[in-house]
Amino acid sequence: MASGSTGYSRQSEDEDQDYARQTAAETIASTAQRVKNEAVEIGQDAADKIDEKREPVASAFEAAATSLHVNADSLPGGEKVANLAHKTADRLQDTADYVRERDIRTMLGDVERFIKNHPAESLAVAAGIGFFLGRVFRRSGAD
């Protein structure tokens, strides 16, 4: 009988360990799902806040385009500079339209596609932006 009770005790311990593992796995899965849901919600909130700023940003691009068109012919440098200013203003207007017509997710998808299709140019732009930001922060730190 002693050996039978030992076998029962071992089986009970195994069942207890299995139950503990299963409970831990369920707790981990539940916690992971909750964290994932919270991350999605935070991401959605951030996207919504960015989307709220699209119209003011588009309006700023549009105002810059209008100002550049109005003043292009009076810029020093003659017709070539005026033509360049008008082309730049047209691009600013295109950017305003783009920002108005697309939400943040679409814009991010466009950026991802551009980076995949133009990796060297993307790296050059990123380096340029990094250089520019480095100079800005270095100057602001010197004040």
Secondary structure, 3 states (H helix, E strand, C coil): CHHHHHHHHHHHHHHHHHHHHHHHHHHHHHHHHHHHHHHHHHHHHHHHHHHHCHHHHHHHHHHHHHHHHHHHHHCCCHHHHHHHHHHHHHHHHHHHHHHHHCCHHHHHHHHHHHHHHCHHHHHHHHHHHHHHHHHHHHHHHHC
